[in-house]
Amino acid sequence: MKRVLILYHSGAGSTKTIAEVYRETLHDLSPDLMPITLPFPYEILHHYDLIILGFPTYHGEAPSSMVQFVESMPLFEPQKAVFLFTTYGLYPANALYHLGKMLKEKNYVLSYTAGYRAPATDAALLLPPIKPLFRYDKNTVKKLNNHLEQIRKCIESSLVVEIKPRFRLHALLNYPNQYFGKRVKHQLSVDNTMCVQCNRCVDQCILTCWQSGSSSLVPVYDNTHCEFCFKCVHHCPANAIMLSSKTKIRPKFNQVFYQKRKDELLSYLNNEEIRR
């Protein structure tokens, strides 16, 4: 049996949720599931025949941690098949195209690409509470069914078939969003009276933007390399991390939230399978 690895980078949890749905619906193939870390033990990738690689899109681009992950990859021989997917809050622009191009330079072959509109982790904190910001797109289940079928075809085929993601010219209209979105540097703060010193923010930040405080009990934040996924805000168990006092009371996309979204997707997928 061919070995499959589901490898993902996720901010608050939208990409992780799709990765977990893949794993549970492909359980007969016994795929392994692994989050991306920096640095990463790239040698383990040699043990797999197909890599399902997922990442979030921020302001129309792959996050800096994902770019760093791919840039640090060794050149693979022989070629390695990849199913590439992304989650996005508003628009994926050319994120799949650009990351796919980077992977090709590392001798990866793109077998398929996929995108899912997902809960908008930044907009949920910054904009009025609008329902579409809190859920996956209504076409997500239909897409998942199609993409799961494509994954099985990739595994069953003895040939590695390469696809080329198309460059979206109309994505250029998204340039103002990309330009200003990348230049806004949010400054997160910690409510000292609420922090429980669990260090979850320190342990879970892939770019080590949080450090254990030396002169204070609460963690210290540095936004120099932050990609503003807001994972720390959404997953702080005490709601002690905030953008402002207003965001403190906003609903959070925490583990409970994403477990519900995953259960919904799996339930819809199971119902679709029964109807077939």
Secondary structure as the mmCIF struct_conf table of DSSP 4:
data_model
#
loop_
_struct_conf.conf_type_id
_struct_conf.id
_struct_conf.beg_label_comp_id
_struct_conf.beg_label_asym_id
_struct_conf.beg_label_seq_id
_struct_conf.end_label_comp_id
_struct_conf.end_label_asym_id
_struct_conf.end_label_seq_id
STRN STRN1 VAL A 4 TYR A 8
BEND BEND1 GLY A 11 GLY A 13
HELX_RH_AL_P HELX_RH_AL_P1 SER A 14 THR A 25
TURN_TY1_P TURN_TY1_P1 LEU A 26 LEU A 26
HELX_RH_3T_P HELX_RH_3T_P1 HIS A 27 LEU A 29
STRN STRN2 ASP A 32 PRO A 35
BEND BEND2 LEU A 38 PRO A 39
HELX_RH_3T_P HELX_RH_3T_P2 TYR A 42 HIS A 47
BEND BEND3 ASP A 49 ASP A 49
STRN STRN3 LEU A 50 THR A 57
STRN STRN4 TYR A 58 TYR A 58
TURN_TY1_P TURN_TY1_P2 HIS A 59 GLY A 60
STRN STRN5 GLU A 61 GLU A 61
HELX_RH_AL_P HELX_RH_AL_P2 SER A 64 GLU A 71
TURN_TY1_P TURN_TY1_P3 SER A 72 SER A 72
HELX_LH_PP_P HELX_LH_PP_P1 MET A 73 PHE A 76
BEND BEND4 GLU A 77 PRO A 78
STRN STRN6 LYS A 80 TYR A 88
BEND BEND5 GLY A 89 LEU A 90
TURN_TY1_P TURN_TY1_P4 ALA A 93 ASN A 94
HELX_RH_AL_P HELX_RH_AL_P3 ALA A 95 GLU A 105
TURN_TY1_P TURN_TY1_P5 LYS A 106 ASN A 107
STRN STRN7 TYR A 108 ARG A 117
TURN_TY1_P TURN_TY1_P6 THR A 121 ASP A 122
HELX_RH_AL_P HELX_RH_AL_P4 ALA A 123 LEU A 126
BEND BEND6 LEU A 127 LEU A 127
HELX_RH_3T_P HELX_RH_3T_P3 LYS A 131 PHE A 134
BEND BEND7 ARG A 135 ARG A 135
TURN_TY1_P TURN_TY1_P7 LYS A 138 ASN A 139
HELX_RH_AL_P HELX_RH_AL_P5 THR A 140 GLU A 156
BEND BEND8 SER A 158 LEU A 159
HELX_LH_PP_P HELX_LH_PP_P2 PRO A 165 PHE A 167
HELX_RH_3T_P HELX_RH_3T_P4 LEU A 169 ASN A 174
HELX_RH_AL_P HELX_RH_AL_P6 TYR A 175 ARG A 183
STRN STRN8 SER A 189 VAL A 190
TURN_TY1_P TURN_TY1_P8 ASN A 192 MET A 194
HELX_RH_AL_P HELX_RH_AL_P7 ARG A 200 GLN A 204
TURN_TY1_P TURN_TY1_P9 ILE A 206 LEU A 207
STRN STRN9 TRP A 210 GLN A 211
BEND BEND9 SER A 214 VAL A 218
STRN STRN10 VAL A 220 TYR A 221
BEND BEND10 THR A 224 HIS A 225
HELX_RH_AL_P HELX_RH_AL_P8 LYS A 231 HIS A 235
TURN_TY1_P TURN_TY1_P10 PRO A 237 ALA A 238
STRN STRN11 ILE A 241 MET A 242
BEND BEND11 LEU A 243 SER A 244
TURN_TY1_P TURN_TY1_P11 SER A 245 LYS A 246
HELX_RH_3T_P HELX_RH_3T_P5 THR A 247 ILE A 249
BEND BEND12 ARG A 250 ARG A 250
HELX_RH_AL_P HELX_RH_AL_P9 GLN A 255 ARG A 275
#
